[in-house]
Amino acid sequence: MEHNLLCTPAEMVAHEPLERTACDFSNKNTVFRVETRKYSQQYAQIYNARMKGIRERLEQTAEKKWGIKPLVEIASIIEGERCCIVGNIFKDMRLKPSVLRELSEDHHLIPLPPRKKYTEQEDYLILEDHSLRLTLITDQTDTDTLVTGVPVVIVGCQENRGRFKVEELAYASILGPELSIPIPDDKYLLLVSGLNVGGANTDMLSLELLIDHLTGCGGGIQDSEIMSKVCHVIIAGNLIADKYVRIGKDRNQTVSTLESVSTADSYLSRMVTSLQVTLMPGTNEPGNITLPQQPLYEPMFPKSISYSTLNMVTNPNSMSIDGRTLLGTSGQNIDNIYKFCTTEDRMAILESTLKWGHMAPTAPETLSCYPYDHSHLEPFIIQQLPNIYFAGNQPEFKFKYYEPEGESTLLILVPDFSIVNTCVLVNLKNLECHSMSFATQLNSNGDDNNNPIPMEM
């Protein structure tokens, strides 16, 4: 039959209805839950808790790498003798923010301006444990890359004036990923962060396109076939835009925050009717700001919470999807470490947290966290490599396969969707990773933003 305008389009020819691919989800955030909060203990105890939880693995590293058993404490060092010691790094930084800056505001003094980075050539490293502090003489590379709070094991010799000459340093060994059951067919996980619903510069049209594609209401048949295989969505923080304004010494919330929460609930309810969604808190949501952030308050989302497909979880969070283990944060740990090391490569920072065996070493020094004491295992210690390790709300999308001893872990920087209109698609079958762009030429305000046409993969 000759084709004309009255013919049925090829894409509209009847085809089998698509079914959403299912998956098994298991939330493993028990270690990050804070059931009873006490703030009577000192924050200094968190470093004792950190060393208690990781010391044994540091000692194993030393014996395997150098054949030396570390001393019990730094105070046992004998000057001039080669030895091995363990402890937490403290990075002495003249430009590091301090409470004096806040006091200067109260006394009308001129505070130091905010900086992108607080590093300088004169920074140096100190090793500390419960007994003593020791200034380290080490390569500039170590000084540039390490940050306060990193647990290390060091071999070297103490020189005069109490300084320790470092021969080599190493980090705690980590178990490889769990063996997972092979997944026979393509099955996708979608990671997105920084939707920032209600933000002044948020492109709501791009968000509409994302949700339409996820729910099968947008794109062609090929797009729908791919989206039908998305079994789970993780929103890694900042679902809601930051609606706080500074008025004098108070930080008050504007009325429009309630509107943003209501709008976010409407968007969220459209997703949870179609597939499983895991929601992690970020820096913008109304909730506790200290890590680990607890799940968002359920009554904030009355439309969405009635669906069993919505999972409210902590930040950081550990979970399992069809046997694939995931560990991730909303990005505060990477953003904070970035300020106190010289590297501009955020993927290198994410990889370093795995090498260090600790997700957030700068907490509590420059990153707010709950004051764990020695009676608790610090939850930020990484005991075993996950299959997927991610950080949300980053300036750009990047991924890398981390393979220390043949075991592969997929590292992902999940971009801020409100800035780059991009999310991440991971095939759980083989851990292949792609970005998906939903950028538009016109934003939701009708202004030309010179971005490429969606949908790009």
Buried (B, 14 or more C-beta within 10 A) or exposed (E): EEEEEEEEEEEEEEEEEEEBBEBEBEBBBEBBEBEEEEEEBEBEBBBBBBBBBBBEBBBEBBBEBBEBEBBEBBEEBEEEEEBBBBBBBBBEBEBBBEEEEEEBEEEEEEEEEEEEEBBEEEBBBBBBBBEBEBBBBBEEEBBEBBBBBBBBBBBBBBEEEEEBEBEBBBBBBBEBBEEBEEBEEBBBBBBBBBBBBBBEEBBBBBBBBBBBBBBBBBBEEEBBBBBBBBBBBBBBBBBBBBBEEEEEEEEEEEEEBBEBBBBBBEBBBBBBEBBBBBBBBBBBBBBBEBBBBBBBBEEBBEBBBEBEBBBBBBBBBBBBBBBBBBBBBBBBBBBBBBBBBBBEEBBEBBBBBBBBBBBBBBBBBBBEBBBBBBEBBBBBBBEEBBBBBBBBBBBEBBBBEBEBEEBEBBBBBBBBBBBBBBBBBBBBBEBEBEBBBBBBEEBEEEEEBEBEEBBEE
